[in-house]
């Protein structure tokens, strides 16, 4: 069984839809990919083995505005990040998707 899930482009607020398994856990939608994460295309059959989905706004199928009226996408990439686990521990995205920008200072 699959469900249709809608995601909003962080660049232009266009909405795109994807058919996927309902048990995949979404973490975030970001403008940048997470370092070291493997992304599937929206139509891939094996989304469960990926760390998320890489979209290109308006090029991966029709997009709408929030009221479901057809619009053109901006053509920029954005990324759906799934919740990931390593040895049973949930991994945080890098950089975190909360609390604003993260800075690492090296002395």
Biopython code that builds the backbone (N, CA, C, O; Angstrom):
import numpy as np
from Bio.PDB.StructureBuilder import StructureBuilder

atoms = [
    (1, "UNK", "N", (0.833, -1.171, 0.000)),
    (1, "UNK", "CA", (0.000, 0.000, 0.000)),
    (1, "UNK", "C", (0.887, 1.247, 0.000)),
    (1, "UNK", "O", (1.887, 1.301, 0.716)),
    (2, "UNK", "N", (0.528, 2.226, -0.786)),
    (2, "UNK", "CA", (1.239, 3.491, -0.804)),
    (2, "UNK", "C", (0.278, 4.626, -0.469)),
    (2, "UNK", "O", (-0.942, 4.481, -0.548)),
    (3, "UNK", "N", (0.867, 5.761, -0.092)),
    (3, "UNK", "CA", (0.095, 6.962, 0.194)),
    (3, "UNK", "C", (0.702, 8.108, -0.605)),
    (3, "UNK", "O", (1.879, 8.067, -0.965)),
    (4, "UNK", "N", (-0.096, 9.120, -0.877)),
    (4, "UNK", "CA", (0.401, 10.322, -1.525)),
    (4, "UNK", "C", (0.739, 11.328, -0.440)),
    (4, "UNK", "O", (-0.100, 11.670, 0.394)),
    (5, "UNK", "N", (1.990, 11.803, -0.462)),
    (5, "UNK", "CA", (2.455, 12.760, 0.530)),
    (5, "UNK", "C", (2.914, 14.011, -0.209)),
    (5, "UNK", "O", (3.565, 13.917, -1.249)),
    (6, "UNK", "N", (2.574, 15.192, 0.330)),
    (6, "UNK", "CA", (2.902, 16.467, -0.308)),
    (6, "UNK", "C", (4.026, 17.154, 0.449)),
    (6, "UNK", "O", (4.059, 17.152, 1.679)),
    (7, "UNK", "N", (4.958, 17.751, -0.316)),
    (7, "UNK", "CA", (6.087, 18.469, 0.271)),
    (7, "UNK", "C", (6.195, 19.846, -0.360)),
    (7, "UNK", "O", (5.970, 20.007, -1.559)),
    (8, "UNK", "N", (6.539, 20.840, 0.453)),
    (8, "UNK", "CA", (6.645, 22.217, -0.006)),
    (8, "UNK", "C", (8.100, 22.564, -0.276)),
    (8, "UNK", "O", (8.970, 22.324, 0.562)),
    (9, "UNK", "N", (8.361, 23.129, -1.449)),
    (9, "UNK", "CA", (9.701, 23.567, -1.815)),
    (9, "UNK", "C", (10.123, 24.698, -0.876)),
    (9, "UNK", "O", (9.383, 25.670, -0.730)),
    (10, "UNK", "N", (11.293, 24.598, -0.237)),
    (10, "UNK", "CA", (11.725, 25.666, 0.665)),
    (10, "UNK", "C", (12.159, 26.938, -0.058)),
    (10, "UNK", "O", (12.366, 27.971, 0.578)),
    (11, "UNK", "N", (12.298, 26.870, -1.381)),
    (11, "UNK", "CA", (12.729, 28.038, -2.147)),
    (11, "UNK", "C", (11.553, 28.897, -2.609)),
    (11, "UNK", "O", (11.629, 30.125, -2.573)),
    (12, "UNK", "N", (10.456, 28.248, -3.047)),
    (12, "UNK", "CA", (9.369, 29.012, -3.677)),
    (12, "UNK", "C", (7.973, 28.662, -3.157)),
    (12, "UNK", "O", (6.988, 29.240, -3.617)),
    (13, "UNK", "N", (7.872, 27.748, -2.228)),
    (13, "UNK", "CA", (6.597, 27.322, -1.631)),
    (13, "UNK", "C", (5.685, 26.553, -2.583)),
    (13, "UNK", "O", (4.503, 26.380, -2.287)),
    (14, "UNK", "N", (6.205, 26.088, -3.717)),
    (14, "UNK", "CA", (5.419, 25.193, -4.571)),
    (14, "UNK", "C", (5.310, 23.838, -3.881)),
    (14, "UNK", "O", (6.211, 23.442, -3.142)),
    (15, "UNK", "N", (4.224, 23.138, -4.116)),
    (15, "UNK", "CA", (3.965, 21.862, -3.461)),
    (15, "UNK", "C", (4.087, 20.741, -4.495)),
    (15, "UNK", "O", (3.497, 20.810, -5.573)),
    (16, "UNK", "N", (4.852, 19.718, -4.153)),
    (16, "UNK", "CA", (4.993, 18.546, -5.013)),
    (16, "UNK", "C", (4.502, 17.324, -4.244)),
    (16, "UNK", "O", (4.536, 17.310, -3.013)),
    (17, "UNK", "N", (4.051, 16.309, -4.955)),
    (17, "UNK", "CA", (3.525, 15.098, -4.329)),
    (17, "UNK", "C", (4.348, 13.896, -4.753)),
    (17, "UNK", "O", (4.920, 13.870, -5.843)),
    (18, "UNK", "N", (4.402, 12.897, -3.873)),
    (18, "UNK", "CA", (5.101, 11.652, -4.182)),
    (18, "UNK", "C", (4.322, 10.496, -3.566)),
    (18, "UNK", "O", (3.783, 10.605, -2.464)),
    (19, "UNK", "N", (4.274, 9.396, -4.294)),
    (19, "UNK", "CA", (3.676, 8.158, -3.785)),
    (19, "UNK", "C", (4.774, 7.374, -3.074)),
    (19, "UNK", "O", (5.851, 7.164, -3.633)),
    (20, "UNK", "N", (4.504, 6.939, -1.840)),
    (20, "UNK", "CA", (5.509, 6.194, -1.084)),
    (20, "UNK", "C", (4.847, 5.345, -0.022)),
    (20, "UNK", "O", (3.647, 5.459, 0.228)),
    (21, "UNK", "N", (5.635, 4.503, 0.592)),
    (21, "UNK", "CA", (5.142, 3.656, 1.672)),
    (21, "UNK", "C", (4.804, 4.529, 2.885)),
    (21, "UNK", "O", (5.526, 5.484, 3.170)),
    (22, "UNK", "N", (3.724, 4.220, 3.597)),
    (22, "UNK", "CA", (3.325, 5.068, 4.725)),
    (22, "UNK", "C", (4.215, 4.939, 5.953)),
    (22, "UNK", "O", (4.146, 5.786, 6.843)),
    (23, "UNK", "N", (5.052, 3.900, 6.028)),
    (23, "UNK", "CA", (5.848, 3.698, 7.237)),
    (23, "UNK", "C", (7.198, 4.418, 7.221)),
    (23, "UNK", "O", (7.938, 4.323, 8.201)),
    (24, "UNK", "N", (7.548, 5.132, 6.150)),
    (24, "UNK", "CA", (8.780, 5.905, 6.136)),
    (24, "UNK", "C", (8.610, 7.137, 7.027)),
    (24, "UNK", "O", (7.601, 7.836, 6.933)),
    (25, "UNK", "N", (9.582, 7.400, 7.881)),
    (25, "UNK", "CA", (9.485, 8.518, 8.823)),
    (25, "UNK", "C", (10.224, 9.732, 8.276)),
    (25, "UNK", "O", (11.432, 9.679, 8.049)),
    (26, "UNK", "N", (9.498, 10.822, 8.065)),
    (26, "UNK", "CA", (10.103, 12.067, 7.585)),
    (26, "UNK", "C", (10.721, 12.823, 8.746)),
    (26, "UNK", "O", (10.151, 12.888, 9.835)),
    (27, "UNK", "N", (11.900, 13.397, 8.501)),
    (27, "UNK", "CA", (12.523, 14.266, 9.491)),
    (27, "UNK", "C", (12.350, 15.724, 9.098)),
    (27, "UNK", "O", (11.887, 16.540, 9.896)),
    (28, "UNK", "N", (12.729, 16.054, 7.848)),
    (28, "UNK", "CA", (12.710, 17.457, 7.443)),
    (28, "UNK", "C", (12.766, 17.573, 5.927)),
    (28, "UNK", "O", (13.087, 16.616, 5.223)),
    (29, "UNK", "N", (12.446, 18.770, 5.443)),
    (29, "UNK", "CA", (12.654, 19.155, 4.056)),
    (29, "UNK", "C", (13.648, 20.308, 4.095)),
    (29, "UNK", "O", (13.416, 21.310, 4.771)),
    (30, "UNK", "N", (14.759, 20.164, 3.368)),
    (30, "UNK", "CA", (15.814, 21.169, 3.411)),
    (30, "UNK", "C", (16.219, 21.604, 2.010)),
    (30, "UNK", "O", (16.006, 20.886, 1.033)),
    (31, "UNK", "N", (16.804, 22.785, 1.931)),
    (31, "UNK", "CA", (17.296, 23.302, 0.657)),
    (31, "UNK", "C", (18.618, 22.655, 0.264)),
    (31, "UNK", "O", (18.975, 22.644, -0.914)),
    (32, "UNK", "N", (19.347, 22.116, 1.237)),
    (32, "UNK", "CA", (20.638, 21.477, 0.986)),
    (32, "UNK", "C", (20.586, 20.017, 1.400)),
    (32, "UNK", "O", (19.870, 19.652, 2.332)),
    (33, "UNK", "N", (21.347, 19.189, 0.706)),
    (33, "UNK", "CA", (21.424, 17.780, 1.077)),
    (33, "UNK", "C", (22.257, 17.626, 2.347)),
    (33, "UNK", "O", (23.089, 18.476, 2.665)),
    (34, "UNK", "N", (22.025, 16.543, 3.058)),
    (34, "UNK", "CA", (22.809, 16.242, 4.254)),
    (34, "UNK", "C", (24.105, 15.553, 3.833)),
    (34, "UNK", "O", (24.060, 14.628, 3.021)),
    (35, "UNK", "N", (25.247, 15.968, 4.352)),
    (35, "UNK", "CA", (26.522, 15.366, 3.962)),
    (35, "UNK", "C", (26.539, 13.863, 4.233)),
    (35, "UNK", "O", (26.226, 13.411, 5.334)),
    (36, "UNK", "N", (26.907, 13.108, 3.213)),
    (36, "UNK", "CA", (27.030, 11.658, 3.339)),
    (36, "UNK", "C", (25.730, 10.885, 3.206)),
    (36, "UNK", "O", (25.746, 9.656, 3.278)),
    (37, "UNK", "N", (24.615, 11.553, 3.017)),
    (37, "UNK", "CA", (23.340, 10.861, 2.896)),
    (37, "UNK", "C", (23.093, 10.510, 1.436)),
    (37, "UNK", "O", (23.480, 11.254, 0.535)),
    (38, "UNK", "N", (22.453, 9.385, 1.212)),
    (38, "UNK", "CA", (22.119, 8.907, -0.133)),
    (38, "UNK", "C", (20.649, 9.209, -0.412)),
    (38, "UNK", "O", (19.767, 8.822, 0.355)),
    (39, "UNK", "N", (20.400, 9.904, -1.520)),
    (39, "UNK", "CA", (19.037, 10.305, -1.863)),
    (39, "UNK", "C", (18.542, 9.547, -3.094)),
    (39, "UNK", "O", (19.290, 9.311, -4.043)),
    (40, "UNK", "N", (17.277, 9.178, -3.053)),
    (40, "UNK", "CA", (16.616, 8.524, -4.181)),
    (40, "UNK", "C", (15.874, 9.584, -4.989)),
    (40, "UNK", "O", (15.618, 10.687, -4.506)),
    (41, "UNK", "N", (15.538, 9.234, -6.215)),
    (41, "UNK", "CA", (14.666, 10.078, -7.031)),
    (41, "UNK", "C", (13.225, 9.800, -6.613)),
    (41, "UNK", "O", (12.936, 8.716, -6.106)),
    (42, "UNK", "N", (12.314, 10.753, -6.814)),
    (42, "UNK", "CA", (10.930, 10.565, -6.364)),
    (42, "UNK", "C", (10.259, 9.301, -6.897)),
    (42, "UNK", "O", (9.417, 8.734, -6.201)),
    (43, "UNK", "N", (10.587, 8.843, -8.080)),
    (43, "UNK", "CA", (9.926, 7.681, -8.654)),
    (43, "UNK", "C", (10.619, 6.356, -8.393)),
    (43, "UNK", "O", (10.156, 5.324, -8.880)),
    (44, "UNK", "N", (11.711, 6.346, -7.641)),
    (44, "UNK", "CA", (12.437, 5.101, -7.379)),
    (44, "UNK", "C", (11.563, 4.103, -6.633)),
    (44, "UNK", "O", (10.760, 4.478, -5.779)),
    (45, "UNK", "N", (11.730, 2.829, -6.966)),
    (45, "UNK", "CA", (10.938, 1.773, -6.344)),
    (45, "UNK", "C", (11.394, 1.436, -4.931)),
    (45, "UNK", "O", (10.595, 0.958, -4.126)),
    (46, "UNK", "N", (12.672, 1.678, -4.612)),
    (46, "UNK", "CA", (13.233, 1.252, -3.336)),
    (46, "UNK", "C", (13.600, 2.449, -2.465)),
    (46, "UNK", "O", (14.774, 2.646, -2.151)),
    (47, "UNK", "N", (12.616, 3.247, -2.074)),
    (47, "UNK", "CA", (12.882, 4.412, -1.237)),
    (47, "UNK", "C", (13.340, 4.018, 0.163)),
    (47, "UNK", "O", (14.015, 4.798, 0.835)),
    (48, "UNK", "N", (12.978, 2.810, 0.611)),
    (48, "UNK", "CA", (13.321, 2.373, 1.957)),
    (48, "UNK", "C", (14.821, 2.273, 2.177)),
    (48, "UNK", "O", (15.278, 2.416, 3.311)),
    (49, "UNK", "N", (15.598, 2.032, 1.135)),
    (49, "UNK", "CA", (17.042, 1.906, 1.300)),
    (49, "UNK", "C", (17.762, 3.250, 1.203)),
    (49, "UNK", "O", (18.973, 3.312, 1.417)),
    (50, "UNK", "N", (17.047, 4.316, 0.888)),
    (50, "UNK", "CA", (17.643, 5.650, 0.776)),
    (50, "UNK", "C", (17.509, 6.402, 2.096)),
    (50, "UNK", "O", (16.723, 6.027, 2.966)),
    (51, "UNK", "N", (18.292, 7.469, 2.224)),
    (51, "UNK", "CA", (18.215, 8.335, 3.399)),
    (51, "UNK", "C", (17.211, 9.462, 3.208)),
    (51, "UNK", "O", (16.918, 10.211, 4.139)),
    (52, "UNK", "N", (16.688, 9.575, 1.994)),
    (52, "UNK", "CA", (15.720, 10.624, 1.694)),
    (52, "UNK", "C", (15.441, 10.669, 0.205)),
    (52, "UNK", "O", (15.845, 9.777, -0.540)),
    (53, "UNK", "N", (14.752, 11.707, -0.220)),
    (53, "UNK", "CA", (14.389, 11.880, -1.625)),
    (53, "UNK", "C", (14.896, 13.239, -2.092)),
    (53, "UNK", "O", (14.708, 14.246, -1.409)),
    (54, "UNK", "N", (15.540, 13.265, -3.258)),
    (54, "UNK", "CA", (16.007, 14.518, -3.866)),
    (54, "UNK", "C", (14.989, 14.940, -4.920)),
    (54, "UNK", "O", (14.705, 14.188, -5.852)),
    (55, "UNK", "N", (14.449, 16.130, -4.773)),
    (55, "UNK", "CA", (13.486, 16.689, -5.707)),
    (55, "UNK", "C", (14.124, 17.818, -6.502)),
    (55, "UNK", "O", (15.064, 18.458, -6.030)),
    (56, "UNK", "N", (13.623, 18.065, -7.696)),
    (56, "UNK", "CA", (13.906, 19.284, -8.437)),
    (56, "UNK", "C", (12.537, 19.924, -8.663)),
    (56, "UNK", "O", (11.692, 19.369, -9.366)),
    (57, "UNK", "N", (12.329, 21.071, -8.073)),
    (57, "UNK", "CA", (11.011, 21.712, -8.050)),
    (57, "UNK", "C", (10.486, 21.957, -9.468)),
    (57, "UNK", "O", (11.089, 22.691, -10.250)),
    (58, "UNK", "N", (9.360, 21.331, -9.776)),
    (58, "UNK", "CA", (8.714, 21.496, -11.070)),
    (58, "UNK", "C", (9.176, 20.528, -12.134)),
    (58, "UNK", "O", (8.550, 20.445, -13.191)),
    (59, "UNK", "N", (10.254, 19.788, -11.896)),
    (59, "UNK", "CA", (10.767, 18.857, -12.896)),
    (59, "UNK", "C", (10.451, 17.408, -12.561)),
    (59, "UNK", "O", (10.638, 16.528, -13.401)),
    (60, "UNK", "N", (9.976, 17.144, -11.346)),
    (60, "UNK", "CA", (9.666, 15.774, -10.934)),
    (60, "UNK", "C", (8.175, 15.506, -10.955)),
    (60, "UNK", "O", (7.691, 14.622, -10.248)),
    (61, "UNK", "N", (7.451, 16.257, -11.753)),
    (61, "UNK", "CA", (6.011, 16.109, -11.835)),
    (61, "UNK", "C", (5.340, 17.437, -11.601)),
    (61, "UNK", "O", (6.013, 18.431, -11.327)),
    (62, "UNK", "N", (4.023, 17.475, -11.702)),
    (62, "UNK", "CA", (3.298, 18.731, -11.546)),
    (62, "UNK", "C", (3.422, 19.272, -10.120)),
    (62, "UNK", "O", (3.515, 18.510, -9.158)),
    (63, "UNK", "N", (3.420, 20.600, -10.004)),
    (63, "UNK", "CA", (3.439, 21.253, -8.703)),
    (63, "UNK", "C", (2.258, 22.214, -8.615)),
    (63, "UNK", "O", (1.742, 22.690, -9.627)),
    (64, "UNK", "N", (1.848, 22.483, -7.389)),
    (64, "UNK", "CA", (0.712, 23.370, -7.143)),
    (64, "UNK", "C", (1.108, 24.390, -6.083)),
    (64, "UNK", "O", (2.166, 24.292, -5.460)),
    (65, "UNK", "N", (0.224, 25.377, -5.895)),
    (65, "UNK", "CA", (0.390, 26.253, -4.744)),
    (65, "UNK", "C", (-0.315, 25.587, -3.560)),
    (65, "UNK", "O", (-0.810, 24.468, -3.688)),
    (66, "UNK", "N", (-0.364, 26.254, -2.428)),
    (66, "UNK", "CA", (-0.963, 25.658, -1.235)),
    (66, "UNK", "C", (-2.454, 25.415, -1.369)),
    (66, "UNK", "O", (-3.016, 24.604, -0.633)),
    (67, "UNK", "N", (-3.112, 26.113, -2.310)),
    (67, "UNK", "CA", (-4.545, 25.914, -2.556)),
    (67, "UNK", "C", (-4.786, 24.892, -3.663)),
    (67, "UNK", "O", (-5.916, 24.731, -4.124)),
    (68, "UNK", "N", (-3.736, 24.203, -4.089)),
    (68, "UNK", "CA", (-3.768, 23.144, -5.106)),
    (68, "UNK", "C", (-4.044, 23.646, -6.509)),
    (68, "UNK", "O", (-4.532, 22.890, -7.349)),
    (69, "UNK", "N", (-3.738, 24.921, -6.783)),
    (69, "UNK", "CA", (-3.805, 25.462, -8.140)),
    (69, "UNK", "C", (-2.463, 25.209, -8.822)),
    (69, "UNK", "O", (-1.422, 25.408, -8.196)),
    (70, "UNK", "N", (-2.450, 24.775, -10.090)),
    (70, "UNK", "CA", (-1.182, 24.493, -10.773)),
    (70, "UNK", "C", (-0.296, 25.744, -10.874)),
    (70, "UNK", "O", (-0.775, 26.838, -11.174)),
    (71, "UNK", "N", (1.004, 25.556, -10.615)),
    (71, "UNK", "CA", (2.005, 26.618, -10.748)),
    (71, "UNK", "C", (3.257, 26.017, -11.376)),
    (71, "UNK", "O", (3.391, 24.797, -11.469)),
    (72, "UNK", "N", (4.161, 26.874, -11.802)),
    (72, "UNK", "CA", (5.459, 26.404, -12.277)),
    (72, "UNK", "C", (6.400, 26.343, -11.091)),
    (72, "UNK", "O", (6.374, 27.220, -10.227)),
    (73, "UNK", "N", (7.224, 25.319, -11.045)),
    (73, "UNK", "CA", (8.225, 25.227, -9.997)),
    (73, "UNK", "C", (9.413, 26.111, -10.331)),
    (73, "UNK", "O", (9.540, 26.603, -11.453)),
    (74, "UNK", "N", (10.279, 26.307, -9.353)),
    (74, "UNK", "CA", (11.433, 27.184, -9.528)),
    (74, "UNK", "C", (12.636, 26.479, -10.152)),
    (74, "UNK", "O", (13.607, 27.139, -10.524)),
    (75, "UNK", "N", (12.588, 25.140, -10.274)),
    (75, "UNK", "CA", (13.687, 24.393, -10.886)),
    (75, "UNK", "C", (14.875, 24.159, -9.968)),
    (75, "UNK", "O", (15.897, 23.637, -10.412)),
    (76, "UNK", "N", (14.765, 24.530, -8.706)),
    (76, "UNK", "CA", (15.869, 24.354, -7.761)),
    (76, "UNK", "C", (15.711, 23.046, -6.998)),
    (76, "UNK", "O", (14.587, 22.596, -6.773)),
    (77, "UNK", "N", (16.824, 22.426, -6.594)),
    (77, "UNK", "CA", (16.738, 21.173, -5.839)),
    (77, "UNK", "C", (16.334, 21.419, -4.385)),
    (77, "UNK", "O", (16.638, 22.461, -3.805)),
    (78, "UNK", "N", (15.642, 20.433, -3.814)),
    (78, "UNK", "CA", (15.401, 20.394, -2.374)),
    (78, "UNK", "C", (15.314, 18.938, -1.957)),
    (78, "UNK", "O", (15.169, 18.054, -2.801)),
    (79, "UNK", "N", (15.402, 18.686, -0.659)),
    (79, "UNK", "CA", (15.632, 17.340, -0.164)),
    (79, "UNK", "C", (14.701, 16.991, 0.990)),
    (79, "UNK", "O", (14.563, 17.746, 1.952)),
    (80, "UNK", "N", (14.065, 15.828, 0.871)),
    (80, "UNK", "CA", (13.315, 15.241, 1.971)),
    (80, "UNK", "C", (14.285, 14.329, 2.704)),
    (80, "UNK", "O", (14.898, 13.451, 2.098)),
    (81, "UNK", "N", (14.422, 14.534, 3.998)),
    (81, "UNK", "CA", (15.330, 13.725, 4.813)),
    (81, "UNK", "C", (14.510, 12.805, 5.705)),
    (81, "UNK", "O", (13.653, 13.258, 6.463)),
    (82, "UNK", "N", (14.784, 11.502, 5.606)),
    (82, "UNK", "CA", (14.118, 10.536, 6.466)),
    (82, "UNK", "C", (14.829, 10.484, 7.817)),
    (82, "UNK", "O", (15.984, 10.894, 7.934)),
    (83, "UNK", "N", (14.139, 9.984, 8.826)),
    (83, "UNK", "CA", (14.772, 9.694, 10.103)),
    (83, "UNK", "C", (15.729, 8.528, 9.860)),
    (83, "UNK", "O", (15.359, 7.530, 9.241)),
    (84, "UNK", "N", (16.963, 8.663, 10.353)),
    (84, "UNK", "CA", (17.974, 7.612, 10.186)),
    (84, "UNK", "C", (18.406, 7.082, 11.541)),
    (84, "UNK", "O", (18.416, 7.795, 12.544)),
    (85, "UNK", "N", (18.761, 5.805, 11.535)),
    (85, "UNK", "CA", (19.238, 5.157, 12.750)),
    (85, "UNK", "C", (20.564, 4.475, 12.465)),
    (85, "UNK", "O", (20.789, 3.966, 11.367)),
    (86, "UNK", "N", (21.436, 4.467, 13.457)),
    (86, "UNK", "CA", (22.680, 3.710, 13.392)),
    (86, "UNK", "C", (22.819, 2.975, 14.710)),
    (86, "UNK", "O", (22.917, 3.591, 15.771)),
    (87, "UNK", "N", (22.827, 1.645, 14.636)),
    (87, "UNK", "CA", (22.895, 0.796, 15.831)),
    (87, "UNK", "C", (21.775, 1.117, 16.817)),
    (87, "UNK", "O", (21.973, 1.111, 18.032)),
    (88, "UNK", "N", (20.602, 1.394, 16.270)),
    (88, "UNK", "CA", (19.435, 1.642, 17.095)),
    (88, "UNK", "C", (19.328, 3.043, 17.664)),
    (88, "UNK", "O", (18.386, 3.339, 18.399)),
    (89, "UNK", "N", (20.285, 3.922, 17.335)),
    (89, "UNK", "CA", (20.267, 5.290, 17.844)),
    (89, "UNK", "C", (19.920, 6.225, 16.689)),
    (89, "UNK", "O", (20.515, 6.151, 15.614)),
    (90, "UNK", "N", (18.940, 7.112, 16.930)),
    (90, "UNK", "CA", (18.539, 8.063, 15.901)),
    (90, "UNK", "C", (19.658, 9.062, 15.654)),
    (90, "UNK", "O", (20.191, 9.647, 16.596)),
    (91, "UNK", "N", (20.018, 9.261, 14.377)),
    (91, "UNK", "CA", (21.066, 10.199, 14.008)),
    (91, "UNK", "C", (20.488, 11.581, 13.775)),
    (91, "UNK", "O", (19.412, 11.718, 13.193)),
    (92, "UNK", "N", (21.193, 12.597, 14.223)),
    (92, "UNK", "CA", (20.804, 13.974, 13.974)),
    (92, "UNK", "C", (21.302, 14.378, 12.598)),
    (92, "UNK", "O", (22.382, 13.953, 12.187)),
    (93, "UNK", "N", (20.532, 15.199, 11.869)),
    (93, "UNK", "CA", (21.037, 15.702, 10.602)),
    (93, "UNK", "C", (22.210, 16.643, 10.845)),
    (93, "UNK", "O", (22.362, 17.195, 11.935)),
    (94, "UNK", "N", (23.027, 16.815, 9.828)),
    (94, "UNK", "CA", (24.186, 17.701, 9.939)),
    (94, "UNK", "C", (24.116, 18.714, 8.814)),
    (94, "UNK", "O", (24.353, 18.308, 7.676)),
    (95, "UNK", "N", (23.822, 19.969, 9.006)),
    (95, "UNK", "CA", (23.600, 20.600, 10.309)),
    (95, "UNK", "C", (22.202, 20.315, 10.822)),
    (95, "UNK", "O", (21.330, 19.931, 10.042)),
    (96, "UNK", "N", (21.967, 20.492, 12.106)),
    (96, "UNK", "CA", (20.628, 20.263, 12.643)),
    (96, "UNK", "C", (19.606, 21.142, 11.941)),
    (96, "UNK", "O", (19.933, 22.238, 11.486)),
    (97, "UNK", "N", (18.381, 20.670, 11.852)),
    (97, "UNK", "CA", (17.333, 21.409, 11.153)),
    (97, "UNK", "C", (16.529, 22.276, 12.109)),
    (97, "UNK", "O", (15.434, 22.723, 11.767)),
    (98, "UNK", "N", (17.061, 22.519, 13.306)),
    (98, "UNK", "CA", (16.368, 23.348, 14.275)),
    (98, "UNK", "C", (17.356, 24.344, 14.871)),
    (98, "UNK", "O", (18.568, 24.147, 14.784)),
    (99, "UNK", "N", (16.855, 25.388, 15.463)),
    (99, "UNK", "CA", (17.699, 26.315, 16.194)),
    (99, "UNK", "C", (18.549, 27.239, 15.344)),
    (99, "UNK", "O", (19.493, 27.834, 15.863)),
    (100, "UNK", "N", (18.258, 27.384, 14.071)),
    (100, "UNK", "CA", (19.024, 28.301, 13.235)),
    (100, "UNK", "C", (20.337, 27.709, 12.770)),
    (100, "UNK", "O", (20.559, 26.505, 12.906)),
    (101, "UNK", "N", (21.211, 28.540, 12.223)),
    (101, "UNK", "CA", (22.469, 28.033, 11.675)),
    (101, "UNK", "C", (23.376, 27.460, 12.750)),
    (101, "UNK", "O", (23.328, 27.865, 13.912)),
    (102, "UNK", "N", (24.196, 26.518, 12.341)),
    (102, "UNK", "CA", (25.162, 25.915, 13.246)),
    (102, "UNK", "C", (26.548, 26.294, 12.759)),
    (102, "UNK", "O", (26.850, 26.201, 11.570)),
    (103, "UNK", "N", (27.392, 26.725, 13.696)),
    (103, "UNK", "CA", (28.749, 27.118, 13.337)),
    (103, "UNK", "C", (29.724, 26.265, 14.142)),
    (103, "UNK", "O", (29.538, 26.062, 15.342)),
    (104, "UNK", "N", (30.746, 25.776, 13.487)),
    (104, "UNK", "CA", (31.815, 25.058, 14.143)),
    (104, "UNK", "C", (33.072, 25.906, 14.036)),
    (104, "UNK", "O", (33.492, 26.271, 12.938)),
    (105, "UNK", "N", (33.665, 26.216, 15.174)),
    (105, "UNK", "CA", (34.868, 27.054, 15.199)),
    (105, "UNK", "C", (36.081, 26.191, 15.515)),
    (105, "UNK", "O", (36.055, 25.381, 16.442)),
    (106, "UNK", "N", (37.122, 26.367, 14.753)),
    (106, "UNK", "CA", (38.354, 25.634, 14.944)),
    (106, "UNK", "C", (39.405, 26.612, 15.451)),
    (106, "UNK", "O", (39.584, 27.689, 14.883)),
    (107, "UNK", "N", (40.097, 26.237, 16.516)),
    (107, "UNK", "CA", (41.142, 27.123, 17.035)),
    (107, "UNK", "C", (42.444, 26.919, 16.319)),
    (107, "UNK", "O", (43.431, 27.585, 16.631)),
]
sb = StructureBuilder()
sb.init_structure("model")
sb.init_model(0)
sb.init_chain("A")
sb.init_seg("    ")
for serial, (resi, resn, name, xyz) in enumerate(atoms, 1):
    if name == "N":
        sb.init_residue(resn, " ", resi, " ")
    sb.init_atom(name, np.array(xyz, "f"), 0.0, 1.0, " ", f" {name:<3s}", serial, name[0])
structure = sb.get_structure()
